């Protein structure tokens, strides 16, 4: 009898342990979707490496993402060089996140008094300049065989030449590609001159008609806006 009683107690104990284990597993399974959701949120890609000027992949940015210098808990800019970025072609939250993740910038933040600020080491400045010049050459080379437009840029990156055909107005995809390249070259010129100490950067953009060689536009960006339309040719 004693042996049967002991066996019965063991069976009951194992049964209870099994129930407890099952409940623990069930609870973990129930909470798993919530944990996965929290872990997966930052992995949502909003910009791939070829969609931003730093060539890096940007994850989802939280709405309360701190754009100010307070983002850095142990801020110390000793020995760093400060540069103000006057013009960007994306929203500032995304751009600041790009600066911080890129490795080209020690501190990137928004200042009410100064605007967008980049604080960098001398080596980071050299690396950023190298990236910028490579990107200018890439865009020029990439567009050299286009039938409806092509770019040239002066050796000092102060003057951008654009030869364009009126036919580009009939091709939305080509027009969009041209505008994308124009913005990239404009931004690259800006960064090149800002990192070389230019205080009042501007880019002269000279647009000529590909067929006639006549000048369509001659502007100084950012003081003047680029605006190419059917009226541009009508006013020749």
Residue, then its C-alpha position, 0 to 999 in steps of 0.5 A: x500500500x505504501x508503495x502505491x501511495x508513493x507512486x500516486x503522489x508522484x503521478x499527481x505531482x508530475x501532473x501538477x508540474x505539467x499544468x504549471x509548465x503549460x501555463x508558463x508557456x501559454x503566458x509567454x506565447x500570449x506576450x510574444x506578439x507585443x515583444x516582437x512588435x516593440x523589437x521590430x519597430x526600429x528595424x523598419x527601413x525608411x531610407x535605403x542606402x542609395x536614398x540619402x546623401x550619406x549612403x547608409x540605411x536609416x531605420x524608423x525614427x520615433x516621433x519623440x526623437x530629440x533633434x537638439x544637442x540634448x540628445x547626447x548625454x555626454x556632449x563634449x565638443x573639445x577639439x571639434x570643428x563646427x559647420x552650419x548646413x544652410x539648405x537640405x532637400x529632405x525633412x530635418x528629422x531624417x537628415x539629423x538622424x542620417x548625420x548621427x548614424x553616418x560616422x561622418x559627424x561627431x555631433x549633429x543637431x538642430x539649434x534655434x540660433x544657428x539652424x542645422x549644426x554639424x560638429x566634426x573632427x578633422x578626419x571626419x571632415x576629410x572623409x565627408x569631403x571625399x564622399x562628396x566629391x565622389x558623389x559629384x563625379x558619380x552623378x555627372x558620369x551617370x547622366x553623361x549618356x542621357x539624350x534629353x539632358x546632361x550636366x557639367x560642373x566647374x572645377x571649383x564646384x561653384x557653377x553647374x551647367x545644365x544642357x536640356x532639351x525641350x522634349x524633356x517636358x514630355x517625359x515625366x520619368x526623365x524630368x524627375x530623374x533630372x531633378x533628382x540629379x540636380x538636387x544631389x549636385x546642388x547639395x554636394x556643392x553646398x557641403x563641399x563649400x561649407x566644409x571648406x569654410x565658405x560662409x555664404x555658399x551659393x551655386x550658379x546654375x546655368x541652363x541652356x537649350x540643347x538644340x539652340x544653345x540659347x540660355x534658358x536660366x542663369x540663377x544663383x541658388x539658394x537666393x533664386x529658385x530653379x524653375x524650368x517649364x514650357x514658359x521658359x522656352x516660350x520666353x526665349 
